[in-house]
Amino acid sequence: MLSLIDPIYKNCDLPSIRRELEDPEFFLETLPDGSTVVFDEVHRLDDPSLLLKIASDEFPNLKVIATGSSTLSASRKFQDSLTGRKHVFILLPVLWQECKSEFQISNLDRRMLHGGLPEPLMSPYKDPEFFSEWLESVYARDIQELFGVRNRIGFLSLIGLLLRFSGGRLDVSKLSQESGLSRPTVYSYLEFLQLAYLIRLIRPLHGGSRREIVKQPKCYAFDTGFVTYEKGWDVLRPEDRGLLWEHLVLDLLCTQYRIDNILYWRDKSNREIDFVVRTKRDEHHIVECKINVERISIGTVEEFRKHYPKGKNFVVGPGIRHPYRTRLKGLEITYCDGSNLEDVES
């Protein structure tokens, strides 16, 4: 966890702070040498990249933390990319492992049902109003302001459909038909949602066989709380947990690998691997997400390894405290909770 000692905090949502920062050079000169300054909601400034560039180039002893919309890099306000001057951190929802270690929450259903945003996660009851208002806020503050999207009803309708079908293969024609948006508009909105980190598209791995799925990505919403909200679930049935566990495992994988290297695999016989992590050119790790780790389909793993022989085979389950290995039909399988695949690899 990051701990800051006596930071100088500036909330850029406040008009008084925005006026104070109109002359970035003068403001930065007033700060003690070596201090840490936090610019919260920095995208609210007229020219945030100028402030950050001056801080980086002219005040190298300052430590600067800028927080704000996840769509910062796509904003017109950030025409200067700040290449070489910044480190970008994407804040994910609370991971399942963090629930147990930091929040003293050991109920997996609660994490799946309430999601990983701290406020609903810590609440004893799930409040639908929170999720509805949060989505409205994202549209107004991020999507409408930064991307100029004016079709509120169509955009929120598309988000609702993506939440409802989260974890499935993306069908743009169906999304267009059910949302009332044209296909080009759907594609544009999908790009905005990816830039805002509200969805993640997982591409299919292909090239080993003509029978592989090659085009349709799978689409995952960023948080299970919004998925269960859109589906109207107030309790979870046994058949609900597997899909939601996939979302939590994907969160873990995103902390360890670049999203472009996280794929899935499926063939025309409907054999499917939940996630495939590409670590080297010809090396692909299998990651199967299982609430019940005894239900692995070894035949699917065998078929996959015919085409992609290099890599490790992981089964990730929520109840596995310590990694262990077994051998099934000549294949080594590693069972773990997914929190440290890079360590388990070695």
Long-range contacts (C-beta under 8 A, 24 or more apart in sequence): 1-102, 4-36, 4-38, 4-65, 5-36, 6-35, 6-36, 7-35, 7-36, 7-37, 7-38, 7-65, 8-35, 8-36, 8-37, 8-38, 9-37, 9-38, 9-40, 10-37, 10-38, 10-39, 10-40, 11-40, 11-41, 12-39, 12-40, 12-41, 12-42, 12-43, 12-44, 12-45, 12-48, 12-68, 13-40, 13-41, 13-44, 18-44, 18-45, 18-46, 21-45, 21-51, 24-50, 24-51, 24-54, 24-55, 25-54, 25-58, 28-54, 28-55, 28-58, 28-59, 28-62, 31-59, 31-62, 33-61, 33-62, 34-61, 34-62, 34-63, 35-62, 35-63, 36-62, 36-63, 36-64, 36-65, 37-62, 37-63, 37-64, 37-65, 38-65, 38-66, 38-67, 39-64, 39-65, 39-66, 39-67, 39-68, 40-67, 40-68, 41-67, 41-68, 41-69, 42-66, 42-67, 42-68, 42-72, 43-68, 43-69, 43-71, 43-72, 43-75, 43-77, 43-146, 44-68, 45-77, 46-77, 47-77, 48-72, 48-77, 48-78, 49-77, 49-78, 49-79, 49-80, 49-82, 50-80, 52-82, 52-85, 52-86, 53-80, 53-82, 53-85, 56-82, 56-85, 56-86, 57-85, 69-141, 69-142, 69-146, 69-196, 70-142, 70-195, 70-196, 70-197, 71-142, 71-143, 71-146, 71-147, 71-192, 71-195, 71-196, 73-195, 74-146, 74-147, 74-192, 74-195, 75-146, 76-146, 90-197, 90-254, 92-116, 92-222, 92-251, 92-254, 92-255, 93-117, 93-222, 93-223, 93-224, 93-225, 93-251, 94-118, 94-121, 95-248, 95-251, 95-252, 95-255, 95-339, 96-248, 96-251, 96-252, 96-318, 96-337, 97-252, 97-337, 97-339, 108-241, 108-318, 109-235, 109-236, 109-241, 111-224, 111-248, 112-224, 112-228, 112-236, 112-240, 112-241, 112-244, 112-245, 112-248, 113-224, 113-225, 113-228, 113-233, 113-234, 113-235, 113-236, 114-225, 115-223, 115-224, 115-225, 115-226, 115-227, 115-228, 115-229, 116-223, 116-224, 116-225, 116-251, 117-223, 117-225, 120-225, 121-225, 126-225, 126-228, 126-229, 126-234, 128-229, 131-225, 131-226, 131-229, 132-229, 134-226, 135-159, 135-226, 138-196, 138-198, 142-196, 143-192, 143-196, 147-192, 149-189, 149-192, 151-181, 151-185, 154-179, 154-180, 154-181, 154-185, 154-189, 155-189, 157-181, 158-186, 158-189, 159-193, 159-198, 160-230, 162-193, 162-199, 162-219, 162-221, 163-221, 163-226, 163-227, 163-229, 163-230, 163-231, 164-227, 164-230, 164-231, 165-219, 166-219, 166-220, 166-221, 166-227, 166-243, 166-247, 167-218, 167-219, 167-220, 167-227, 167-243, 167-246, 167-247, 168-218, 168-219, 169-213, 169-216, 169-217, 169-218, 169-219, 170-201, 170-216, 170-217, 170-218, 170-219, 171-216, 197-222, 198-222, 200-250, 200-254, 200-259, 202-250, 202-262, 202-263, 202-264, 202-275, 203-263, 203-264, 204-263, 204-264, 204-265, 204-266, 205-263, 205-264, 205-265, 205-276, 205-278, 205-284, 205-308, 208-306, 208-307, 208-308, 209-267, 209-307, 211-267, 211-268, 211-269, 212-265, 212-266, 212-267, 212-268, 212-307, 213-265, 213-266, 213-267, 213-268, 218-264, 220-246, 220-247, 220-250, 221-247, 223-247, 224-248, 241-291, 242-289, 242-290, 242-291, 245-289, 245-290, 245-291, 245-318, 246-274, 246-289, 248-318, 249-274, 249-275, 249-287, 249-289, 249-316, 249-338, 250-275, 252-316, 252-338, 252-339, 253-277, 253-287, 253-338, 253-341, 256-340, 256-341, 256-342, 265-304, 267-303, 271-297, 271-299, 271-300, 271-303, 271-304, 272-300, 273-300, 273-301, 273-304, 276-304, 276-308, 277-341, 279-311, 279-345, 280-310, 282-308, 282-310, 283-310, 283-311, 284-308, 284-310, 284-311, 285-311, 285-312, 285-313, 285-314, 285-341, 285-345, 286-311, 286-312, 286-313, 286-314, 287-314, 287-316, 287-338, 287-341, 288-313, 288-314, 288-315, 288-316, 289-316, 289-317, 290-315, 290-316, 290-317, 291-317, 291-318, 292-317, 293-317, 293-319, 293-320, 293-335, 296-328, 296-333, 298-328, 298-329, 298-331, 301-331, 301-333, 302-329, 302-331, 305-331, 312-345, 314-338, 314-341, 314-344
